[in-house]
């Protein structure tokens, strides 16, 4: 995509930064010279991602390791405080973190697994958004959620992942209406089928050559952020 630098010096917080989609978005944001804060549950993977960006002579992002499974609303409030102290603003919040194990009949779904996936896929993005919303409102920024094809995930065996994506879409619609007169853009992006480890868990025999590349999908997020900036 055209590198028009509209996101230069804009502060963006990205969850799931080490995943296939997340790392692609991180690269695109770095190429835009954004003030990027990357978050993931795996500190070593964050270090590796940071090193890869620096090797490309791109701005070094700020790393914020956070395991969404055990994170609490107080943890998110502490994050908001630190962003305010170090950056003074937050122009974008992008949710790409997701938890998915396998296609499973509900009868065999373990309660512990359901609760873990609910925490990562629903509770965490909602309460993280709540804690960072004052900063987003101040900057009149953007909040981007990541969904999945509802025609697929509403079918048998998709379990909490399917329920979670439907819940996030509904939450995003509610939040968008609450923010529409306050200058904040809230949107849900549903990527096309793309070559990631998460998709391979559901479609292990799929030919990756037929799938979209995460870097191309990342451009959808960059465009959504850029369109909000005057």
Protein Blocks (a to p, Z undefined) as FASTA:
>chain_A
ZZehlmgoiacddehklmmklmmmmmmmmmnopacddddfblklmmmmmmmmmmnopacd
ddddddfklpcfklmmmmmmmmmmmnopafbdcdfbdcdfbdcdfklpcfklmmmmmmmm
mmmmmmmmmmmmmmmmmnopadddddddfklmmmghklmmlmmmmmmmmmmmmmmmmmmm
nopacddddddddddfklmmmmmmbcfklpccfklmmmmmmmmmmmmpZZ
